[in-house]
C-alpha cells in the first residue's frame, strides 16, 4: 500500500500540544454524544456497506451510536459538501473515496477542496475491478483482447457503471496506454452493465469483481484480468493486469473515513486506531473477503499522502476523458 508512514500528524490550525478542539471539550471526552457518518451515495453499494459495518463496531467500542446517513446527489457533491461545512468537532464524519473526492473534483468545480476542506482519518480499502468479456469474445488474456479490439471495425465496446466512475476511467486509461480501439458504453450502475454483458449486448466491461464473480464461476463470463495487487484466492489461475505487463492498472475502488478540516489530531488518531480494530473483527473480515477488499493499515498521515497520490494519479485521466462533473 502506498503512503508515507511515521510522520507526526497535524491538520488545519491546531497548534502543537493543544488538547482542545472547536467545541471546547477535551479530546479525551470525545465522543460524548452520537456521531453521524454521511455517505454521499445511495444505500447498497460497497462504500455504504463497509461504512455501516465499521460504524457498528465503532459504536460498540466507543459506547456511543455511530449513525450512518445516506445523502446522495450531484456525483457525491451534496453529502460531501455537507461534511465540509460542518464543525470539526468529531460528530460529523464522511465516508470518503474515489468518486466524491478524487474523480468529481478533478472533473469540474466543487464547493470544497479534497485536501484543504477535510481531515483524512482512515482507509477502509476497496474491491478490485475486473475486465470481463462475454464468451463470444475468444480472447484469453490482455494481449489477445487488445488484438481483437484493434481488428474489429469500429472497435470493441466496453461497458461501465457510468461516465466518470472509477471503472470508466480504468477503461480510458487502458485504452490510451495500450492503443486498444475501444468504445465506452455508460450504464446506470454495475448491475445493468453486467446484465447487458451477460445477454451479449456488449462484448466487454470493466466492473467491480464482486458484481460478476458468480457469473465468472459459472462460466457465463470470462475474466481477462484483475486490478488487484496480487492474484485472488480461488482465482489463482487468473493473472492480474500487473502480471500481464500493465502494472499502471493496479488499483481498487477504495473508500475511507474523513472529517471537516481542523479535526483534533488526538480524535483522528483514536478513530484510526478503532477503525483498524473494526477491520479485524470477524464480522467485517467476512464481508471484506466476500467483496475481495484488500486490507490496509494506513495511519492518518499516510492516508492523507495516499489521497494526494490518488489525485495526482487520476486527475490527468479525468481531464483526458473530458468529463464534466461538479457544479
N, C-alpha and C positions, 0 to 999 in steps of 0.2 A: 504494500500500500504506500502511496506517495505521501509526502508531508514531512516537515522537519519537526523533530521531537526535542524535548529537553529545554526549551526556552521558557523564560518567565512570561507570564500571561497578563497583559494589561489591555483593557478595552476602554475606548472613549476617554473621558477626562477624569477617571478615577485615579486619585493620587496614590503613590506607594504608601503602604502601611494603613490606608483607610479601611475601616471596617463598617462604615456607614454607607447606606445606599439611599436612592431617591426618596423612599417612603419615610425615612428617619428610623426605621427598625434596624437592629443589628443583624448582620448576615446570619449569625448563629441561630436566630429566632425564626428564620425562614424555613419552610412555609407555615404561616400562622392561619391560613385560610385556603380554600380550594384554588387550584391552579388551572387555567384554561390553556389548552393547546389547540390552535387553529390550523386546520388542514385546508389549504386553499383549492381543493379539488372536491369532486363529488365522492360520496362514500363508495366503497367497494374495491378500490384499487390497492396495489401493493403498499403505497405510502400510507393510505388510510388504515390498512390492516396492521402494518408494523407499528404505526403510531399508537393505535388502540391497545395493542399487546403490551408495548413498553409503558404506556400510561397506566395501565392496570398495575404493573409491577412497581412503578414509581409511587403510586398511591399507597400500596402496602408498605413499602419501605419508609416512606416519609409521613405516614399516618395523616394524610390529607388527600381528598379526592383530586385526581388529575383528569379533568373533563375535556373530552375531545369535541370540537365543534367544526363541522364542515361548512366552509364559506367559499364556494366555487364561483367562477365567473371571470371573464376577460383574461383568459390564459393564465389564471392564478393571481392576477394583479389585485383583485378585490380583497381577498383574505390576507395576502402578503402585506398590502399597504395598511390594513387594519393593525397588524402587529407592529409595523414600522412606526406608526403614530402612537402606539401605546406607551405607558410608563415603563421604564426599565426596572421595575420592582420585582421581577421574577414571577409575577402572577399572570402574565400573558406571554405565551410561547408560540413558536411557529414550527410546523412540520415543513422544513425547507428541503430544496432539492434542485435537480437539474432543470425541470420545466420552468419553475417560477423565478429562480434566482440566477440561472445561467443562460438559458435559451431566450426567455422573454426579454430581459433587459438588453441582450445583445441584438435583438431584432427590432427594437423600437424604443420609444421614450417611456419610461416608467416613473411614477412619483417617488420612487425610492431608489437608492443605490445598493446593489447587492453586498457591498462590503461596508461602506460607511454607515448605512442605516441599521446594521444588525451586529449583534454579538453571536458568533457561531460557536455552538456548545459541543455537539457530539454527532458522530456519523453512525446511522443505523446500518448502512450498507444498501445493497440492492441486487436484483436479479440480473443475470446476463441476458443479452439479446442473441437472437439466432437468425441466420439466413436459412430459410426453409423453402423447399420447392415442391410443386405438385409432381406426382410420379411420372407424368408425361414428359417432364424435363429429365433428360438422361444424364445430366452432369452429376458426378460423384464427389467432386472437390471444387475448390475455388478456381483453380486453373481452368478446368473444363467449363465451369459456369461462365467465366469471362469470355472464353472462346465461343460459346453458344450465344451469348448476348451479342457479340460482335458479328456473328454470322447471320443473325436473324434480321431481315429487312425491317427497318423501323425500330429496332432494338427490342429488348426484353422488359416487360412491365414488372414492377415490383410494388407491392402494397405496404402500407404502414398504418398505424392507428390515427394518423392525421398530419397535416402540414405543420411543421415546427416541432414535432415530437422528437425525442431522442432517437427513435427508430428511423424516422425520416432522415435525420442528419447523418446517421450511420450509413444509410444508403447513398447519400450525396457524397460523403467523404470517400466511401468505397468507389463510387463511380468516377470521381475526379482523380483519385490516386492511381486507379488501375486503367482508366480509359474505357471501361466497360460501357457499351451502348445500352443504357437503361433508362426507363421512363417511369417516373413516380406516379402512383395512384393513391390518393389520400382517402382514408376512410374515417368514420366517426367512431373510433375505438378499435382495440385489437380484436374483439370478438367478430365484428362484421368483416374485417380483413381476413381473419382465419377462415370464416365461413366461405367467402368467395374463393380463397385459395383451395380449400377442400373440394369445392364444386368445379374447379378448373377454370374459373373466370379470369384469374390472374395466374401466371406461372410461378411467381416467387414472392416472398415477403420478408421484411425484417421485423420480427416480432419478439416480445418477451418470451423467453424459453418456456416458462411455466404455462403460458397460454396455449402452446401447441404440443407439450410433452406427451400427452396421451395419444394424440394423433400420430406422432412420430413413433411411439412404441408399437402402435397398431399397424404401422406400415402405410398409413394413409398419406403421410407427408415424409419427405426425405430431408434430413438435416445435413446441410453442407458445411457449416462451421458455426462455432460459438465465440462470443466475445469474452468469455471468462478467462481469467489469468492462467488457469490450468484445466485439464480435462475433468469432466464431472463424473462422480460415482455413478455407475450404471450405464455410462456412455463413454467409456474409456476408449472405444474404437473410433470415436468422432473427434477429429483434430480441431483445435481452436484456430482462430484466424492467425494467431502468432505462430502456431505450429506450421502454418502454410505460407509463412513469409510476410504476413500482414499484421505485425505487432501494433501498428498505429490504431488498429481497431479493437484493442484490448480495453474494455470498458464495462461498466454496468450502470443500470438506471437507478442511481443511488438517491437516498433521502436521509435526512437527519433532523436535528433539533437546533433551533436558533431562537434568539430573543431580540428585543429592541436594543439598539446601541446604547452602551452605558451600563449594562448589567454588571453587578459587582463580581469581580473575579472569584471571590470565595463561593458565591452561589453557582457560577458557571462550573467551577471545579467539582463542587458537590454533585451537581446534576450530571456531569460527565461520568463521575465515578458510579453513580446509581444506574445510569443508562448501561454502562459496561456490565454491571451486575445483572441487570434485567436481561441483557442479551445472552447471558449464560444460563438462565433458568430453563428448565425442561420445556415449559410451555412455549417460550419464544423460540428456543432452539428447534423444536419440532416444526414450527411454521417456516423458519428460515431454511431448514433443509428441504421442506416441501417446495418452497419457492426458489431454491438454489441460490439463496442470498449468501454472498461472501462475507464472513465476519471481519471485524476490524478492531483496532484498539487505539484509535487516534485520540489524543488529548485535545483541549480546546485550541491551543496554539497550532497544533498540527492540522486540525480540521480547518482552521482559518486559512492556512497555507494551501491546503487541498482545494478549497474553494477558489482561491486565486489562480491556481494552476488549471483548474477545470474551465474557468472563464477564459483564460489565455488560450487554452486548447480549442474551445468550441466557438468562441466569438468569430474567428475568421471563417469557420464553416457556415455559421449562421448567415454572415454577410454574403458569402459566395452563393448561398442558396436564395438570396434576395427575399428573405422572409420579412413580412410586415406584421409585427405583433405589437402589443403595448398600446399606449394612449397617444 
